[in-house]
Amino acid sequence: MADMKYSSSLSSADWSWDEKNLALWLCDSKAAIVTLTGNPSASTKMPAQRVCDGSAQADLIAYLRTVK
């Protein structure tokens, strides 16, 4: 979103938001940003997410597919 103030780690992101990456993010965005960027000092302003259950992640991702 144009009016959001993303961290520099997210602003320069070069990965795709596929199901695997979204699942990482949903479980722990703080750890995911490091994994996705390959930068141990990468950070995000978003609070850490805690949706780690595979079934709950699948349900949330399925819901997100319906949002337009």
CHARMM internal coordinates of N, CA and C (Angstrom, degrees):
IC EDIT
DIST 1 N 1 CA 1.4360
DIST 1 CA 1 C 1.5233
ANGL 1 N 1 CA 1 C 109.31
DIST 1 C 2 N 1.2806
ANGL 1 CA 1 C 2 N 116.23
DIHE 1 N 1 CA 1 C 2 N 135.59
DIST 2 N 2 CA 1.4623
ANGL 1 C 2 N 2 CA 121.86
DIHE 1 CA 1 C 2 N 2 CA -174.22
DIST 2 CA 2 C 1.5263
ANGL 2 N 2 CA 2 C 113.37
DIHE 1 C 2 N 2 CA 2 C -63.69
DIST 2 C 3 N 1.3227
ANGL 2 CA 2 C 3 N 118.17
DIHE 2 N 2 CA 2 C 3 N -32.96
DIST 3 N 3 CA 1.4628
ANGL 2 C 3 N 3 CA 119.75
DIHE 2 CA 2 C 3 N 3 CA -175.87
DIST 3 CA 3 C 1.5363
ANGL 3 N 3 CA 3 C 113.98
DIHE 2 C 3 N 3 CA 3 C -91.84
DIST 3 C 4 N 1.3115
ANGL 3 CA 3 C 4 N 117.49
DIHE 3 N 3 CA 3 C 4 N 4.82
DIST 4 N 4 CA 1.4622
ANGL 3 C 4 N 4 CA 121.13
DIHE 3 CA 3 C 4 N 4 CA 179.41
DIST 4 CA 4 C 1.5262
ANGL 4 N 4 CA 4 C 110.06
DIHE 3 C 4 N 4 CA 4 C -89.16
DIST 4 C 5 N 1.3141
ANGL 4 CA 4 C 5 N 116.43
DIHE 4 N 4 CA 4 C 5 N 147.21
DIST 5 N 5 CA 1.4580
ANGL 4 C 5 N 5 CA 121.73
DIHE 4 CA 4 C 5 N 5 CA 178.53
DIST 5 CA 5 C 1.5266
ANGL 5 N 5 CA 5 C 108.62
DIHE 4 C 5 N 5 CA 5 C -103.25
DIST 5 C 6 N 1.3306
ANGL 5 CA 5 C 6 N 115.21
DIHE 5 N 5 CA 5 C 6 N 89.07
DIST 6 N 6 CA 1.4509
ANGL 5 C 6 N 6 CA 121.25
DIHE 5 CA 5 C 6 N 6 CA -178.95
DIST 6 CA 6 C 1.5223
ANGL 6 N 6 CA 6 C 110.82
DIHE 5 C 6 N 6 CA 6 C -79.19
DIST 6 C 7 N 1.3192
ANGL 6 CA 6 C 7 N 116.19
DIHE 6 N 6 CA 6 C 7 N 154.85
DIST 7 N 7 CA 1.4642
ANGL 6 C 7 N 7 CA 119.94
DIHE 6 CA 6 C 7 N 7 CA 173.58
DIST 7 CA 7 C 1.5209
ANGL 7 N 7 CA 7 C 108.45
DIHE 6 C 7 N 7 CA 7 C -65.00
DIST 7 C 8 N 1.3178
ANGL 7 CA 7 C 8 N 116.67
DIHE 7 N 7 CA 7 C 8 N 159.38
DIST 8 N 8 CA 1.4674
ANGL 7 C 8 N 8 CA 119.45
DIHE 7 CA 7 C 8 N 8 CA 178.98
DIST 8 CA 8 C 1.5266
ANGL 8 N 8 CA 8 C 110.76
DIHE 7 C 8 N 8 CA 8 C -62.32
DIST 8 C 9 N 1.3285
ANGL 8 CA 8 C 9 N 117.49
DIHE 8 N 8 CA 8 C 9 N -30.26
DIST 9 N 9 CA 1.4659
ANGL 8 C 9 N 9 CA 120.91
DIHE 8 CA 8 C 9 N 9 CA 178.38
DIST 9 CA 9 C 1.5279
ANGL 9 N 9 CA 9 C 111.01
DIHE 8 C 9 N 9 CA 9 C -64.10
DIST 9 C 10 N 1.3259
ANGL 9 CA 9 C 10 N 117.11
DIHE 9 N 9 CA 9 C 10 N -39.03
DIST 10 N 10 CA 1.4650
ANGL 9 C 10 N 10 CA 120.06
DIHE 9 CA 9 C 10 N 10 CA 177.57
DIST 10 CA 10 C 1.5207
ANGL 10 N 10 CA 10 C 111.89
DIHE 9 C 10 N 10 CA 10 C -79.21
DIST 10 C 11 N 1.3015
ANGL 10 CA 10 C 11 N 117.13
DIHE 10 N 10 CA 10 C 11 N -36.22
DIST 11 N 11 CA 1.4678
ANGL 10 C 11 N 11 CA 120.88
DIHE 10 CA 10 C 11 N 11 CA -179.51
DIST 11 CA 11 C 1.5227
ANGL 11 N 11 CA 11 C 111.55
DIHE 10 C 11 N 11 CA 11 C -61.21
DIST 11 C 12 N 1.3137
ANGL 11 CA 11 C 12 N 116.73
DIHE 11 N 11 CA 11 C 12 N -32.61
DIST 12 N 12 CA 1.4586
ANGL 11 C 12 N 12 CA 120.49
DIHE 11 CA 11 C 12 N 12 CA -178.00
DIST 12 CA 12 C 1.5272
ANGL 12 N 12 CA 12 C 112.18
DIHE 11 C 12 N 12 CA 12 C -101.88
DIST 12 C 13 N 1.3115
ANGL 12 CA 12 C 13 N 117.18
DIHE 12 N 12 CA 12 C 13 N 17.29
DIST 13 N 13 CA 1.4676
ANGL 12 C 13 N 13 CA 121.75
DIHE 12 CA 12 C 13 N 13 CA -177.47
DIST 13 CA 13 C 1.5218
ANGL 13 N 13 CA 13 C 111.43
DIHE 12 C 13 N 13 CA 13 C -58.72
DIST 13 C 14 N 1.3212
ANGL 13 CA 13 C 14 N 115.46
DIHE 13 N 13 CA 13 C 14 N 139.53
DIST 14 N 14 CA 1.4540
ANGL 13 C 14 N 14 CA 119.82
DIHE 13 CA 13 C 14 N 14 CA 177.60
DIST 14 CA 14 C 1.5296
ANGL 14 N 14 CA 14 C 112.03
DIHE 13 C 14 N 14 CA 14 C -127.84
DIST 14 C 15 N 1.3173
ANGL 14 CA 14 C 15 N 116.85
DIHE 14 N 14 CA 14 C 15 N 20.73
DIST 15 N 15 CA 1.4602
ANGL 14 C 15 N 15 CA 121.05
DIHE 14 CA 14 C 15 N 15 CA 176.95
DIST 15 CA 15 C 1.5106
ANGL 15 N 15 CA 15 C 109.20
DIHE 14 C 15 N 15 CA 15 C -106.40
DIST 15 C 16 N 1.3245
ANGL 15 CA 15 C 16 N 115.54
DIHE 15 N 15 CA 15 C 16 N 168.11
DIST 16 N 16 CA 1.4659
ANGL 15 C 16 N 16 CA 121.69
DIHE 15 CA 15 C 16 N 16 CA 178.40
DIST 16 CA 16 C 1.5196
ANGL 16 N 16 CA 16 C 109.30
DIHE 15 C 16 N 16 CA 16 C -99.58
DIST 16 C 17 N 1.3115
ANGL 16 CA 16 C 17 N 114.77
DIHE 16 N 16 CA 16 C 17 N 146.66
DIST 17 N 17 CA 1.4649
ANGL 16 C 17 N 17 CA 119.22
DIHE 16 CA 16 C 17 N 17 CA 176.28
DIST 17 CA 17 C 1.5190
ANGL 17 N 17 CA 17 C 108.97
DIHE 16 C 17 N 17 CA 17 C -84.19
DIST 17 C 18 N 1.3329
ANGL 17 CA 17 C 18 N 116.21
DIHE 17 N 17 CA 17 C 18 N 71.18
DIST 18 N 18 CA 1.4545
ANGL 17 C 18 N 18 CA 120.33
DIHE 17 CA 17 C 18 N 18 CA 175.65
DIST 18 CA 18 C 1.5337
ANGL 18 N 18 CA 18 C 108.74
DIHE 17 C 18 N 18 CA 18 C -87.28
DIST 18 C 19 N 1.3215
ANGL 18 CA 18 C 19 N 117.09
DIHE 18 N 18 CA 18 C 19 N 177.78
DIST 19 N 19 CA 1.4706
ANGL 18 C 19 N 19 CA 120.01
DIHE 18 CA 18 C 19 N 19 CA -176.26
DIST 19 CA 19 C 1.5244
ANGL 19 N 19 CA 19 C 112.48
DIHE 18 C 19 N 19 CA 19 C -62.02
DIST 19 C 20 N 1.3169
ANGL 19 CA 19 C 20 N 117.35
DIHE 19 N 19 CA 19 C 20 N -39.02
DIST 20 N 20 CA 1.4662
ANGL 19 C 20 N 20 CA 120.80
DIHE 19 CA 19 C 20 N 20 CA -179.45
DIST 20 CA 20 C 1.5254
ANGL 20 N 20 CA 20 C 110.57
DIHE 19 C 20 N 20 CA 20 C -63.14
DIST 20 C 21 N 1.3238
ANGL 20 CA 20 C 21 N 116.95
DIHE 20 N 20 CA 20 C 21 N -47.60
DIST 21 N 21 CA 1.4705
ANGL 20 C 21 N 21 CA 120.28
DIHE 20 CA 20 C 21 N 21 CA -179.08
DIST 21 CA 21 C 1.5206
ANGL 21 N 21 CA 21 C 111.77
DIHE 20 C 21 N 21 CA 21 C -68.47
DIST 21 C 22 N 1.3143
ANGL 21 CA 21 C 22 N 116.58
DIHE 21 N 21 CA 21 C 22 N -38.18
DIST 22 N 22 CA 1.4649
ANGL 21 C 22 N 22 CA 119.73
DIHE 21 CA 21 C 22 N 22 CA 177.66
DIST 22 CA 22 C 1.5284
ANGL 22 N 22 CA 22 C 110.73
DIHE 21 C 22 N 22 CA 22 C -65.10
DIST 22 C 23 N 1.3259
ANGL 22 CA 22 C 23 N 117.62
DIHE 22 N 22 CA 22 C 23 N -38.49
DIST 23 N 23 CA 1.4700
ANGL 22 C 23 N 23 CA 121.03
DIHE 22 CA 22 C 23 N 23 CA 177.79
DIST 23 CA 23 C 1.5281
ANGL 23 N 23 CA 23 C 110.47
DIHE 22 C 23 N 23 CA 23 C -62.76
DIST 23 C 24 N 1.3306
ANGL 23 CA 23 C 24 N 117.27
DIHE 23 N 23 CA 23 C 24 N -41.73
DIST 24 N 24 CA 1.4704
ANGL 23 C 24 N 24 CA 120.36
DIHE 23 CA 23 C 24 N 24 CA 175.52
DIST 24 CA 24 C 1.5234
ANGL 24 N 24 CA 24 C 110.41
DIHE 23 C 24 N 24 CA 24 C -58.54
DIST 24 C 25 N 1.3315
ANGL 24 CA 24 C 25 N 115.39
DIHE 24 N 24 CA 24 C 25 N -46.12
DIST 25 N 25 CA 1.4593
ANGL 24 C 25 N 25 CA 121.56
DIHE 24 CA 24 C 25 N 25 CA -177.48
DIST 25 CA 25 C 1.5214
ANGL 25 N 25 CA 25 C 111.15
DIHE 24 C 25 N 25 CA 25 C -64.36
DIST 25 C 26 N 1.3236
ANGL 25 CA 25 C 26 N 116.51
DIHE 25 N 25 CA 25 C 26 N -42.62
DIST 26 N 26 CA 1.4539
ANGL 25 C 26 N 26 CA 120.46
DIHE 25 CA 25 C 26 N 26 CA -177.96
DIST 26 CA 26 C 1.5227
ANGL 26 N 26 CA 26 C 112.36
DIHE 25 C 26 N 26 CA 26 C -63.53
DIST 26 C 27 N 1.3217
ANGL 26 CA 26 C 27 N 116.97
DIHE 26 N 26 CA 26 C 27 N -32.48
DIST 27 N 27 CA 1.4615
ANGL 26 C 27 N 27 CA 119.88
DIHE 26 CA 26 C 27 N 27 CA -179.47
DIST 27 CA 27 C 1.5270
ANGL 27 N 27 CA 27 C 111.09
DIHE 26 C 27 N 27 CA 27 C -76.57
DIST 27 C 28 N 1.3391
ANGL 27 CA 27 C 28 N 116.81
DIHE 27 N 27 CA 27 C 28 N -44.09
DIST 28 N 28 CA 1.4666
ANGL 27 C 28 N 28 CA 119.47
DIHE 27 CA 27 C 28 N 28 CA -178.48
DIST 28 CA 28 C 1.5272
ANGL 28 N 28 CA 28 C 108.82
DIHE 27 C 28 N 28 CA 28 C -162.64
DIST 28 C 29 N 1.3167
ANGL 28 CA 28 C 29 N 116.50
DIHE 28 N 28 CA 28 C 29 N 95.69
DIST 29 N 29 CA 1.4681
ANGL 28 C 29 N 29 CA 121.02
DIHE 28 CA 28 C 29 N 29 CA -176.74
DIST 29 CA 29 C 1.5262
ANGL 29 N 29 CA 29 C 112.12
DIHE 28 C 29 N 29 CA 29 C -62.31
DIST 29 C 30 N 1.3181
ANGL 29 CA 29 C 30 N 117.35
DIHE 29 N 29 CA 29 C 30 N -31.44
DIST 30 N 30 CA 1.4697
ANGL 29 C 30 N 30 CA 120.81
DIHE 29 CA 29 C 30 N 30 CA 179.84
DIST 30 CA 30 C 1.5302
ANGL 30 N 30 CA 30 C 110.81
DIHE 29 C 30 N 30 CA 30 C -65.41
DIST 30 C 31 N 1.3232
ANGL 30 CA 30 C 31 N 117.97
DIHE 30 N 30 CA 30 C 31 N -43.27
DIST 31 N 31 CA 1.4645
ANGL 30 C 31 N 31 CA 121.55
DIHE 30 CA 30 C 31 N 31 CA 177.58
DIST 31 CA 31 C 1.5254
ANGL 31 N 31 CA 31 C 110.77
DIHE 30 C 31 N 31 CA 31 C -75.55
DIST 31 C 32 N 1.3215
ANGL 31 CA 31 C 32 N 117.03
DIHE 31 N 31 CA 31 C 32 N -35.98
DIST 32 N 32 CA 1.4694
ANGL 31 C 32 N 32 CA 120.96
DIHE 31 CA 31 C 32 N 32 CA -177.40
DIST 32 CA 32 C 1.5215
ANGL 32 N 32 CA 32 C 111.76
DIHE 31 C 32 N 32 CA 32 C -63.50
DIST 32 C 33 N 1.3271
ANGL 32 CA 32 C 33 N 118.11
DIHE 32 N 32 CA 32 C 33 N -39.91
DIST 33 N 33 CA 1.4672
ANGL 32 C 33 N 33 CA 120.34
DIHE 32 CA 32 C 33 N 33 CA -178.19
DIST 33 CA 33 C 1.5267
ANGL 33 N 33 CA 33 C 110.31
DIHE 32 C 33 N 33 CA 33 C -62.62
DIST 33 C 34 N 1.3230
ANGL 33 CA 33 C 34 N 116.93
DIHE 33 N 33 CA 33 C 34 N -35.75
DIST 34 N 34 CA 1.4647
ANGL 33 C 34 N 34 CA 121.06
DIHE 33 CA 33 C 34 N 34 CA 177.17
DIST 34 CA 34 C 1.5275
ANGL 34 N 34 CA 34 C 109.61
DIHE 33 C 34 N 34 CA 34 C -67.70
DIST 34 C 35 N 1.3204
ANGL 34 CA 34 C 35 N 116.68
DIHE 34 N 34 CA 34 C 35 N -45.79
DIST 35 N 35 CA 1.4627
ANGL 34 C 35 N 35 CA 121.14
DIHE 34 CA 34 C 35 N 35 CA 179.81
DIST 35 CA 35 C 1.5257
ANGL 35 N 35 CA 35 C 111.31
DIHE 34 C 35 N 35 CA 35 C -64.31
DIST 35 C 36 N 1.3086
ANGL 35 CA 35 C 36 N 117.04
DIHE 35 N 35 CA 35 C 36 N -46.68
DIST 36 N 36 CA 1.4633
ANGL 35 C 36 N 36 CA 121.13
DIHE 35 CA 35 C 36 N 36 CA -175.25
DIST 36 CA 36 C 1.5248
ANGL 36 N 36 CA 36 C 112.96
DIHE 35 C 36 N 36 CA 36 C -68.68
DIST 36 C 37 N 1.3235
ANGL 36 CA 36 C 37 N 116.95
DIHE 36 N 36 CA 36 C 37 N -32.57
DIST 37 N 37 CA 1.4641
ANGL 36 C 37 N 37 CA 119.68
DIHE 36 CA 36 C 37 N 37 CA -179.54
DIST 37 CA 37 C 1.5239
ANGL 37 N 37 CA 37 C 112.51
DIHE 36 C 37 N 37 CA 37 C -91.70
DIST 37 C 38 N 1.3351
ANGL 37 CA 37 C 38 N 116.49
DIHE 37 N 37 CA 37 C 38 N -21.78
DIST 38 N 38 CA 1.4562
ANGL 37 C 38 N 38 CA 120.16
DIHE 37 CA 37 C 38 N 38 CA -174.11
DIST 38 CA 38 C 1.5173
ANGL 38 N 38 CA 38 C 112.29
DIHE 37 C 38 N 38 CA 38 C 73.87
DIST 38 C 39 N 1.3219
ANGL 38 CA 38 C 39 N 115.97
DIHE 38 N 38 CA 38 C 39 N 13.58
DIST 39 N 39 CA 1.4643
ANGL 38 C 39 N 39 CA 122.18
DIHE 38 CA 38 C 39 N 39 CA -177.39
DIST 39 CA 39 C 1.5344
ANGL 39 N 39 CA 39 C 108.76
DIHE 38 C 39 N 39 CA 39 C -112.71
DIST 39 C 40 N 1.3304
ANGL 39 CA 39 C 40 N 117.76
DIHE 39 N 39 CA 39 C 40 N 112.94
DIST 40 N 40 CA 1.4679
ANGL 39 C 40 N 40 CA 119.50
DIHE 39 CA 39 C 40 N 40 CA -177.71
DIST 40 CA 40 C 1.5277
ANGL 40 N 40 CA 40 C 114.62
DIHE 39 C 40 N 40 CA 40 C -63.88
DIST 40 C 41 N 1.3171
ANGL 40 CA 40 C 41 N 117.57
DIHE 40 N 40 CA 40 C 41 N -16.46
DIST 41 N 41 CA 1.4658
ANGL 40 C 41 N 41 CA 118.99
DIHE 40 CA 40 C 41 N 41 CA 178.51
DIST 41 CA 41 C 1.5306
ANGL 41 N 41 CA 41 C 112.47
DIHE 40 C 41 N 41 CA 41 C -103.14
DIST 41 C 42 N 1.3297
ANGL 41 CA 41 C 42 N 117.67
DIHE 41 N 41 CA 41 C 42 N 7.92
DIST 42 N 42 CA 1.4678
ANGL 41 C 42 N 42 CA 121.08
DIHE 41 CA 41 C 42 N 42 CA 178.18
DIST 42 CA 42 C 1.5244
ANGL 42 N 42 CA 42 C 109.22
DIHE 41 C 42 N 42 CA 42 C -64.64
DIST 42 C 43 N 1.3236
ANGL 42 CA 42 C 43 N 115.24
DIHE 42 N 42 CA 42 C 43 N 148.56
DIST 43 N 43 CA 1.4611
ANGL 42 C 43 N 43 CA 119.24
DIHE 42 CA 42 C 43 N 43 CA -179.19
DIST 43 CA 43 C 1.5186
ANGL 43 N 43 CA 43 C 110.22
DIHE 42 C 43 N 43 CA 43 C -146.04
DIST 43 C 44 N 1.3051
ANGL 43 CA 43 C 44 N 114.18
DIHE 43 N 43 CA 43 C 44 N 167.78
DIST 44 N 44 CA 1.4519
ANGL 43 C 44 N 44 CA 121.89
DIHE 43 CA 43 C 44 N 44 CA 176.20
DIST 44 CA 44 C 1.5167
ANGL 44 N 44 CA 44 C 108.44
DIHE 43 C 44 N 44 CA 44 C -137.71
DIST 44 C 45 N 1.3026
ANGL 44 CA 44 C 45 N 116.45
DIHE 44 N 44 CA 44 C 45 N 151.81
DIST 45 N 45 CA 1.4615
ANGL 44 C 45 N 45 CA 121.01
DIHE 44 CA 44 C 45 N 45 CA 178.63
DIST 45 CA 45 C 1.5324
ANGL 45 N 45 CA 45 C 111.74
DIHE 44 C 45 N 45 CA 45 C -82.82
DIST 45 C 46 N 1.3242
ANGL 45 CA 45 C 46 N 115.89
DIHE 45 N 45 CA 45 C 46 N -14.68
DIST 46 N 46 CA 1.4572
ANGL 45 C 46 N 46 CA 121.00
DIHE 45 CA 45 C 46 N 46 CA -177.55
DIST 46 CA 46 C 1.5281
ANGL 46 N 46 CA 46 C 110.91
DIHE 45 C 46 N 46 CA 46 C -72.71
DIST 46 C 47 N 1.3169
ANGL 46 CA 46 C 47 N 117.10
DIHE 46 N 46 CA 46 C 47 N 138.21
DIST 47 N 47 CA 1.4671
ANGL 46 C 47 N 47 CA 119.34
DIHE 46 CA 46 C 47 N 47 CA 175.11
DIST 47 CA 47 C 1.5302
ANGL 47 N 47 CA 47 C 109.92
DIHE 46 C 47 N 47 CA 47 C -60.00
DIST 47 C 48 N 1.3140
ANGL 47 CA 47 C 48 N 115.86
DIHE 47 N 47 CA 47 C 48 N 149.27
DIST 48 N 48 CA 1.4629
ANGL 47 C 48 N 48 CA 120.40
DIHE 47 CA 47 C 48 N 48 CA 179.20
DIST 48 CA 48 C 1.5273
ANGL 48 N 48 CA 48 C 110.04
DIHE 47 C 48 N 48 CA 48 C -60.09
DIST 48 C 49 N 1.3122
ANGL 48 CA 48 C 49 N 115.50
DIHE 48 N 48 CA 48 C 49 N 133.70
DIST 49 N 49 CA 1.4580
ANGL 48 C 49 N 49 CA 121.36
DIHE 48 CA 48 C 49 N 49 CA 177.66
DIST 49 CA 49 C 1.5284
ANGL 49 N 49 CA 49 C 108.63
DIHE 48 C 49 N 49 CA 49 C -87.55
DIST 49 C 50 N 1.3022
ANGL 49 CA 49 C 50 N 117.56
DIHE 49 N 49 CA 49 C 50 N 156.86
DIST 50 N 50 CA 1.4647
ANGL 49 C 50 N 50 CA 120.72
DIHE 49 CA 49 C 50 N 50 CA -178.53
DIST 50 CA 50 C 1.5271
ANGL 50 N 50 CA 50 C 111.97
DIHE 49 C 50 N 50 CA 50 C -136.89
DIST 50 C 51 N 1.3116
ANGL 50 CA 50 C 51 N 117.01
DIHE 50 N 50 CA 50 C 51 N 43.39
DIST 51 N 51 CA 1.4688
ANGL 50 C 51 N 51 CA 121.11
DIHE 50 CA 50 C 51 N 51 CA 175.34
DIST 51 CA 51 C 1.5225
ANGL 51 N 51 CA 51 C 105.76
DIHE 50 C 51 N 51 CA 51 C -103.08
DIST 51 C 52 N 1.3418
ANGL 51 CA 51 C 52 N 116.68
DIHE 51 N 51 CA 51 C 52 N 86.33
DIST 52 N 52 CA 1.4605
ANGL 51 C 52 N 52 CA 121.43
DIHE 51 CA 51 C 52 N 52 CA -173.47
DIST 52 CA 52 C 1.5279
ANGL 52 N 52 CA 52 C 113.40
DIHE 51 C 52 N 52 CA 52 C -103.17
DIST 52 C 53 N 1.3087
ANGL 52 CA 52 C 53 N 117.30
DIHE 52 N 52 CA 52 C 53 N -16.55
DIST 53 N 53 CA 1.4557
ANGL 52 C 53 N 53 CA 120.91
DIHE 52 CA 52 C 53 N 53 CA 178.94
DIST 53 CA 53 C 1.5314
ANGL 53 N 53 CA 53 C 109.53
DIHE 52 C 53 N 53 CA 53 C -68.78
DIST 53 C 54 N 1.3183
ANGL 53 CA 53 C 54 N 117.47
DIHE 53 N 53 CA 53 C 54 N 125.33
DIST 54 N 54 CA 1.4646
ANGL 53 C 54 N 54 CA 122.36
DIHE 53 CA 53 C 54 N 54 CA -177.38
DIST 54 CA 54 C 1.5159
ANGL 54 N 54 CA 54 C 113.57
DIHE 53 C 54 N 54 CA 54 C -56.24
DIST 54 C 55 N 1.3199
ANGL 54 CA 54 C 55 N 117.16
DIHE 54 N 54 CA 54 C 55 N -38.99
DIST 55 N 55 CA 1.4607
ANGL 54 C 55 N 55 CA 121.15
DIHE 54 CA 54 C 55 N 55 CA 179.17
DIST 55 CA 55 C 1.5275
ANGL 55 N 55 CA 55 C 111.25
DIHE 54 C 55 N 55 CA 55 C -67.34
DIST 55 C 56 N 1.3193
ANGL 55 CA 55 C 56 N 116.28
DIHE 55 N 55 CA 55 C 56 N -43.07
DIST 56 N 56 CA 1.4674
ANGL 55 C 56 N 56 CA 120.34
DIHE 55 CA 55 C 56 N 56 CA 178.55
DIST 56 CA 56 C 1.5254
ANGL 56 N 56 CA 56 C 110.30
DIHE 55 C 56 N 56 CA 56 C -65.45
DIST 56 C 57 N 1.3321
ANGL 56 CA 56 C 57 N 117.01
DIHE 56 N 56 CA 56 C 57 N -39.25
DIST 57 N 57 CA 1.4600
ANGL 56 C 57 N 57 CA 120.48
DIHE 56 CA 56 C 57 N 57 CA 177.11
DIST 57 CA 57 C 1.5338
ANGL 57 N 57 CA 57 C 110.37
DIHE 56 C 57 N 57 CA 57 C -62.26
DIST 57 C 58 N 1.3300
ANGL 57 CA 57 C 58 N 116.35
DIHE 57 N 57 CA 57 C 58 N -45.68
DIST 58 N 58 CA 1.4672
ANGL 57 C 58 N 58 CA 120.71
DIHE 57 CA 57 C 58 N 58 CA -179.88
DIST 58 CA 58 C 1.5238
ANGL 58 N 58 CA 58 C 110.62
DIHE 57 C 58 N 58 CA 58 C -60.85
DIST 58 C 59 N 1.3296
ANGL 58 CA 58 C 59 N 117.15
DIHE 58 N 58 CA 58 C 59 N -41.68
DIST 59 N 59 CA 1.4664
ANGL 58 C 59 N 59 CA 120.73
DIHE 58 CA 58 C 59 N 59 CA 178.17
DIST 59 CA 59 C 1.5293
ANGL 59 N 59 CA 59 C 111.18
DIHE 58 C 59 N 59 CA 59 C -63.13
DIST 59 C 60 N 1.3222
ANGL 59 CA 59 C 60 N 117.04
DIHE 59 N 59 CA 59 C 60 N -43.51
DIST 60 N 60 CA 1.4603
ANGL 59 C 60 N 60 CA 121.00
DIHE 59 CA 59 C 60 N 60 CA -179.40
DIST 60 CA 60 C 1.5308
ANGL 60 N 60 CA 60 C 111.05
DIHE 59 C 60 N 60 CA 60 C -66.53
DIST 60 C 61 N 1.3139
ANGL 60 CA 60 C 61 N 117.19
DIHE 60 N 60 CA 60 C 61 N -42.39
DIST 61 N 61 CA 1.4620
ANGL 60 C 61 N 61 CA 121.12
DIHE 60 CA 60 C 61 N 61 CA 178.43
DIST 61 CA 61 C 1.5247
ANGL 61 N 61 CA 61 C 110.55
DIHE 60 C 61 N 61 CA 61 C -64.77
DIST 61 C 62 N 1.3348
ANGL 61 CA 61 C 62 N 116.91
DIHE 61 N 61 CA 61 C 62 N -39.58
DIST 62 N 62 CA 1.4650
ANGL 61 C 62 N 62 CA 120.00
DIHE 61 CA 61 C 62 N 62 CA 177.21
DIST 62 CA 62 C 1.5298
ANGL 62 N 62 CA 62 C 110.46
DIHE 61 C 62 N 62 CA 62 C -62.95
DIST 62 C 63 N 1.3160
ANGL 62 CA 62 C 63 N 116.61
DIHE 62 N 62 CA 62 C 63 N -40.67
DIST 63 N 63 CA 1.4637
ANGL 62 C 63 N 63 CA 120.13
DIHE 62 CA 62 C 63 N 63 CA 177.02
DIST 63 CA 63 C 1.5277
ANGL 63 N 63 CA 63 C 110.91
DIHE 62 C 63 N 63 CA 63 C -62.92
DIST 63 C 64 N 1.3309
ANGL 63 CA 63 C 64 N 116.13
DIHE 63 N 63 CA 63 C 64 N -46.05
DIST 64 N 64 CA 1.4604
ANGL 63 C 64 N 64 CA 119.71
DIHE 63 CA 63 C 64 N 64 CA -178.66
DIST 64 CA 64 C 1.5323
ANGL 64 N 64 CA 64 C 112.11
DIHE 63 C 64 N 64 CA 64 C -59.08
DIST 64 C 65 N 1.3231
ANGL 64 CA 64 C 65 N 116.77
DIHE 64 N 64 CA 64 C 65 N -31.12
DIST 65 N 65 CA 1.4692
ANGL 64 C 65 N 65 CA 120.62
DIHE 64 CA 64 C 65 N 65 CA 177.36
DIST 65 CA 65 C 1.5230
ANGL 65 N 65 CA 65 C 111.68
DIHE 64 C 65 N 65 CA 65 C -63.69
DIST 65 C 66 N 1.3281
ANGL 65 CA 65 C 66 N 117.08
DIHE 65 N 65 CA 65 C 66 N -25.03
DIST 66 N 66 CA 1.4641
ANGL 65 C 66 N 66 CA 120.31
DIHE 65 CA 65 C 66 N 66 CA -176.80
DIST 66 CA 66 C 1.5252
ANGL 66 N 66 CA 66 C 112.31
DIHE 65 C 66 N 66 CA 66 C -87.13
DIST 66 C 67 N 1.3316
ANGL 66 CA 66 C 67 N 117.12
DIHE 66 N 66 CA 66 C 67 N -14.28
DIST 67 N 67 CA 1.4629
ANGL 66 C 67 N 67 CA 121.46
DIHE 66 CA 66 C 67 N 67 CA -177.17
DIST 67 CA 67 C 1.5173
ANGL 67 N 67 CA 67 C 109.27
DIHE 66 C 67 N 67 CA 67 C -83.78
DIST 67 C 68 N 1.3180
ANGL 67 CA 67 C 68 N 114.91
DIHE 67 N 67 CA 67 C 68 N 130.06
DIST 68 N 68 CA 1.4691
ANGL 67 C 68 N 68 CA 118.64
DIHE 67 CA 67 C 68 N 68 CA -179.78
DIST 68 CA 68 C 1.4836
ANGL 68 N 68 CA 68 C 110.61
DIHE 67 C 68 N 68 CA 68 C -122.63
END
COOR INIT
IC SEED 1 N 1 CA 1 C
IC BUILD
